[in-house]
């Protein structure tokens, strides 16, 4: 038998010989860690950066939650696993839908493959929108902090998570939702001792608090404490993020928005083009469904090149590409994106129509993600990785490769 035990989506993986935890910190711009370490809020991470390995990596674009979490657990980009956003236009039915159903997934997950290989696996996510995708065909534990009061042995592979953690059910709009994920992970490692665990948080804090602020440092201090406990139990830990985060405001602090559906309506006529925002999910209080990536469906017979050229000149746009070029550059499934892909600049977001976005719930200046400007993320492993080519381009979906093939 060779040392390579699994091949998942064309990538080889060794089976773990030590308990292994991969963490996806939602919205973790690298500067969050740098600021928290520099101000003494993350002593575990400070030691880890000396004794282990601290890298930066690129996430997939669109830099949203669903496509990146699924890239991390499949080890491949959306062009292979199929999840190209939180939300899409289903051309087969002519409807706009959430991409939460496993029917959209085109590749197996490493989590399911490890479980099938006889390893005990647990996946804990903050928001329930990811649970069914992460848990697809997984023979193990899989639940969300959001619905921790509704877990069952049949559905989630575990019972009574609230008693396990000793924490109350957290609000979906709170730092407590992510803390519940970490607390559950520590308690599971102490009791069930899974061979492999995947922890995925929410970016509620990052949408509200910039790096180095008290709110951000407090969150990362909490996280550091739980990671230290997992480390003390002998876990190999690989930490990355699904995307970064940036302020998306004009000079007066108001959201800097390109209302793209309105723009196309003015140019082509009302509802002739269809603008889809893949950031869309049920949790819009902290970002108002505004992100830096959109896809556009044009009517049959349209001059796509002319539309691309015209839209590219719009102030605030970073890149506009036709379908084939966008699919190639961003590694996306061409049949699940529009005729055009539009990516806005670092400080700008894209909306549909001004009348369709309720921004009254924004308590602080808008912070969001989705574009190339949020592509850089941390990739930290609590082990030295001798022989690793550190000059190559790392991706956040290399996390399991580093944890299983290099860090054991």
N, C-alpha and C positions, 0 to 999 in steps of 0.2 A: 504493500500500500504506500502510495506517495504521501508527502506531507500536505498536499492539496486535497481537501475533502469535498469541497463544493464548487460548482460553477454556476453562477447566477447571472443571467443576462450577459453572458460572455466574459464575466470577470471571475477569476479564481479566488476562493477564500479558504483559509485554514479554520478548522473548528477551534473554538476557544479552549485554552487550558486554564485560564483564570477567569473569574467573573468579569464580564465586560459591559460597560455602560456607555452608550452613545447619547449625547445630550444636544438637542437643538434649541438654542436660546433665541426665541422669536424676536426679530428686530434688532439684533445685537451688532450695531455698528462697532468696529474694533475700538474706537475711542472710548466707549463705555468701560471696557476692561482697563484700558490704559489709565484713565482718570481714577477709577476705583482702586487700582493697584497703587498708583502714585500717592494717593491720599490715605493709604493704610486700611482701606476697607476690604481688601481681598488678600489676606495673608496666605491662604492656601494657594491661590493662583500665583502669587509672587514667588513662592517656593517652587511651584510647578514649572514656571517659566525658566528657572535656573536648572532644575534637575531633570525636567522633562523636555518637551518640544513645543515651541510657540511659533506657529506659522500663520500666514494669511492666505485666504483662498477666494475664489470667485463662486458666487452662487449662480443659479440659472436665472435668465431673464425671460419672462417677467419675474421680477424679484418680489414674489408673493408667497404666501404660506403653503398652499396646497402643492404647487409644482415643485417647490424645493424640498418639503418634507418627503414627498414621494421619490424625488431624486436621491435623497439621502438613504432611504430604506430599500431602494432598488439598485443603487450604484450607477445609475445611468441618467442621461438627460430626458426631457419630456418627449423628444422625438421618438424615443423607444417606449417609455412607460405611458405616454399618452395624456397625462394630466398637465394641461397647458395654462391653467388658471384656477381661481376659485369658482369661476363662472364662465359659461360659454353660450354661444348661439348654436343650437342643435339644428343644422340645416335639414336633417331628415324629417323633423316634425315642425320646423318653423317656429320653435319656441326658445326662449332664453331660460337656462336652467343652471342650478348649482352643480358643480362637479364633485359631489359628495358620494355618489353611488359608485360602488366598485365596478359597475358595468363599463365605466369609462377607462378603467385601468387595463393597459395592454401588456403588462409585464408582471411576473411574480415578484414578491418582495423577498428580501434576504431574511426578514424575520420569519416568514412562513417556511422558507427553505431550511433555516436552522432548526426550527421546531420539527420539521419532517425528518431531519437528520438525527433526532433524538435529544436535542438540547432544550432545556426549559427556557422559555422566552416570555418576557413581559413588556408591554408597550403601554405607556401612560401619556395621555395628551391633555392639554388644558381644555381646549374647546371640543365639543362633541362632533363638530363638522369633519374632523380628521379621523375619528375613531374607526368608522367602517372601512375607510381606505387602508389605514395602517394595519387593521386587524383582518384584512381579507385573506381567507384560507389559513389563518393563524391558529394553530392548536396550542393555545396558551392563554395568558392573561392579557386583556386589553380593555381599558376603560378610560373615561374622561373625567377630569376634575369637575367639569360643569355638571355632569349628571352622576356624580359619585353616590348619590342617595338612591339611585335606581339600578345599581349593579346586581347581577344574578350570576350564579354559577354557570347556568346554561348559556347565557348571553355573553358574559364577560370573563368567565373562568375564575371568578373570585366573588366572595360575598362580604358584606358589611365593611366596606372600605372606610366609612366614617369612624367606626370603632378602632380599626387598624391604625389610623393616623392620630386619633384623638382630637381632630380638628372639625369645626363645623363646616357645613357645605358653604363654599365661598361664592361670592357674587362673581358673575362672569366679567363684570367691569371692575376688577380689583387686582392688586398685586397678589392677593391671597390665592387667586386661581393658580398662579404659577408656583407659589409656595406649596400648595396642596400636591402638585406634581412631584416636587422634590421630597416632601415629607413622605409621600406614599412610596417613592423609590427607595428611600432609606429603610422604611419599615419592611418593605418586601425583601430587601437584601438581608435584613436581619432575621427574617422569619422563613420565607419561602426559598431564599437564596437562588434566584434564577441565574442561569449561565449567561444570558444576554438580556439586557434591558435597554429600552429606548425611551427617553424622556423628552417631551416636546412642550414648550411653554407658550404663553401668549405675550403679545407685544403691547399690552395695555399701558405699561409703565413707559415704554420707549416712545409711544405716541404722545405722551404727555410731558416727559422729562428729558431734557438734553443731557449728554454726557457731562459728568462732573457736578451735576446739581444734587441737592440733598435727596430728592426723590429717587434719582437713578442710583446714587451711591448706596442708599439704604437697601434697594432691591438687590444689587450685586453683592452686598455684604451678606444678606440672607442666603443667597445662592451659594456663595463661597463656603458658608458653614456646612451646608448639606453636602456639597462636593467633598469637603474635607472628611466628613463622616464616611462617605463611600470609599474614599481613598484609604482611610484607616482600616477598612474591611478587606483591603487587598484588591480592590477593583481596578482594572484597566479602564481609564476614562478618556474618551475622545469628545471634545466639546467643539461645536461649530454653531452656525446660525443659518436661518433660512434666507435672511436678507438684512441689509442695513437700514438706516433711517435718517431722514434729513428734514430740516425745516422747509416748508413749502409756502412761503409767505412773501408778499410784496413789502416795500419799504415801510408802509404804515401798519404792518403786522397782520393784515387781512390775507386770507388764502389767495394765492396767485394761481388762478384757474383759467384754463382754456376750455370753454364749453363747446366741445367738438360737434355734438349733434346740432346745436344752434348754428354753428359755423356752416355745416353742410346743408342745413335747411335753408339758410340764407342764400347759399350758392346754387344748390340743385333743386330746391323746392322741399316742402315739408315732408319728412319721413321717406324721402327717396333713398337716401343712404341710411344704414343702420350702424350706430356706434355701440360697441360692447366694451364694458369696463371689467376686465377679469379680476379686479380687486374685490368686486361685489361679493358680500357675504351677509349673514344675518346680523353681524356685530358692527354696526355703522356709527355708533355714538362717538368713537374716538377718531374717525377719519372721514365720516360723511360719504363713504364710497368714492373717495377721490384718491387716485394714485397716478403714477407717472407712465402708465402703459395703457394703450387702447388698441383695439382692432376694429377695422371698418369694413362693412360689406356694402359694395356698390351695386347699382342695378346692372343687369345683363347688358353687355355692349358698351359699357363705360370705357373711356380712355384712362386706364389705370395709371399709365405713365404721366399723363397730364395732371391727374389728381394728386399723384405723389409729388410732383414738382411744385404744384401750387401750395399744397399743405406744408411742404418743407420750408417755405418762406415765411410761415406764420411765426411770429415772435413767441419764443418759449419752447419751440420744438428742437429737440436734439437730433433726432434721426427719424426719417419716414422711409419705409421700404415696402415694395410690393411683396406679395405672398411668398414666392419662391425664395427671394433673397432674405426675407425675414426668417423663414423656416431654416435656412442654411446658417445664417449668422447666429441665431439664438437657439438653434437645436430644438425646434418646435415641430409638432406634427402639422404638416401643411394643410391637411383636411379639416383642422379644427381652429384655424385662424381665418381672418377675413381677407379681402383683396388687398388691404393695406394694414400695416402695423405702424403705429405712431408712438414714439417715446419722447417724453418731454424732458427739459433740462432739470438740473439739480433742484432748483427752487420752485419749480412749476409742476402743477398737477393737471390732469385731464378729467373733465366731467362730461356728462351728456348734455342735458339742457339745464339752465340755471333753475328752472322751476322744479326740477326733479331731485335736487340735492338740498336736504334740510341740514343747515350748518348751525342751527341754534343750540345744539347740544355741545358744541365745541367750547370747552372751558378755558382753553389755552390756545395760543397760535398753532396753526395746523402743522403737524409733523406726519410725514407719510413716506411711501416707498413705491417701488414698481419698476423703476428705470435702471439704466446702466449705472447711474450715480449711486445706487444702493447695492452694487454687486459685490463689493469687498466685504468679507466676513472673516472672523477669527477661525482658526483650526488648531486647537490645542490638545496635546496628548500628554498624560501624566507619566510618560516613560520617555527615556532617550530613544532615538530611532537611528541607530548607527547604520551607515551605508545608504541612507535615503538621499536621493537626488533632490536637494533643496532648491535647485535652480529651476526646476520644472514648474509648470503652471498647476497649482493645486485647485481642486474644486471642493465645495462643501460635501459633495457626494463621494469623496474619497475617505470620509470619516471611518466607515467600517473597514475599508482596506487597510488603513493605518492601524486601527485597533486590533484587527484579527491577524493580519499578515506581517506586521512590523513590530507591534508592541508586546506581544505575548511572551 
